[in-house]
Amino acid sequence: MAYKLLAVDIDGTLLDSEGKLRSETEEAIKQGLKRGMIFAISTGRPVQGVQAFIDRFGVDLPVIAYNGAMVVLGKSRKILYKCSMNTEDAVEIINLGNKYGTCVFAWADDRLFANNLGERAYEYSKISGVPPVILESAESVAALGVMKVLWYDTVEAIGEYKKKLDEYFRLDAHRAIGDNVNYHTSQPYFLEFVDKRASKAKALEKLGEHFGIDRSEIIAVGDGFNDLSMIEYAGLGVAMGNAHAAIKEKADYITLSNDENGVAHVIHKFILANDND
């Protein structure tokens, strides 16, 4: 099979445990690009948060942002697909996070809103590449069109919040919101919410349509539960060696870890090795 598009997650996949892009992986990506491979980044971050990669590879890098709620071409900023949260759902999730006393972020209008500007706000700002502004009210932010809500807390707290939400959304009064929203952990200390219609799989489908590429010609690589939908959707779904066991069970192939250039291994094995086929 000649694979034409490679979509990779960033944290825990493209980057090593120190948050760095290893030279071997960077070189493999550049070799793939020279041979016509379409390289896409699939992340929970906004497109601004991956600007360094767009600049680094020098192409109009396709970006699946906000865990699939937006697909955009990185250089031109052409939006191929966008799916914001329902206004009422966004308000409920923001207010619920405030009630639980966690650090709440909302992405809307290409801005990062935070319910407080403490240490966690600036830690997350470094990751996203966007300075936070104060979230004055859930209603005013939701009116802008929320792409994603994120709660940031300790690993233990996030685990407890997820259990509470599972129970909360089973109640008749809140079932509709639970039916409208996807929530999962991209990192053990992040709980992320997007519209139910948004997923990395749906975004990958839209990207394939744009480039005229069938799903059988796509490779998706990831390590987290937010990557699972695209791993199951792609013609070749790849789990990193450092991925959770449940992710590995669903993958077609398990590559090396992010500290062993797992993405480079995939490129060499499935793209560069088949270059002359």
C-alpha positions, 0 to 999 in steps of 0.5 A: 500500500502506498500511503500518501498522508501521515497525521501525527499527534504532538505531545507524547508522539512527535515530541520526546519526553522533554518536549523536543523534536529529535533530529532523526524524526525531523529528518525523516519527515523532511525526507517524506515531504521531498517524496510527496508525503503530506504531513499533518499535525493533529493536536489539541492545540490551536494552530498558533500553538504549532507555528514553530512546526509550520515554520520549521518544515516550510510548507503549508502544513495541514493542522488538525486543531482543537482535537478535531474541531478545526482543520486549517492550512497552517501557512495560509490559515485557510479553514477547511473545517470548523465545528464549534460547541453549542453555546449552552453546552459551552456555558454549562461546561465552563460553569461546572469547572468553576463550581468544581474549583478547577482551572478552566480554559476556553478557546474562542475567536482564536483567543485563550480565555482563563478563569484565573490568571495564576500559575497554571494559566501561564504554564498552559499558555507556554504550551499553546503559544497564546497569552491568556485573557481573563474569562469574565463570564461563560455567556460572553465567551460562549457567544464568540463560538467556543472551539474547546474547553479544557480543565487543568488540574492535578492528575488525581483531581482530573480523574475525580472530575471525570468520574463525577461527569460520567455520573452527572451526564447520566442524570436526565436533567443533563443527559442532553449535554452529555450527548452533545459533548465529547470529553477525554484526557489528552494528558493526565492533567488535562480534561478536554471538551469539544462538540460531539461532532468533532473528533480527530477522525472526522477532521482526518476525513475532511482532510482526506476529502480536501486532498482527494486521499482515501482513508486507506491511504492515510497513516495516523500516529498517536499515544493518547485517548484523544488520538483513538478515533483517528487511529481507528479511522486511518488505513494504518492506525499506529500506536506509540510504544509509550501509548496506553495499553488500551490504545495499543489494543486498537492499533494496527501497528505499534511503533517505538516510543517517542524517546526512540523516534517512533514517528521516524520509524513509521516513515521509514517503514511504511513510506520511504521503504515503499517509495519505489513500489 
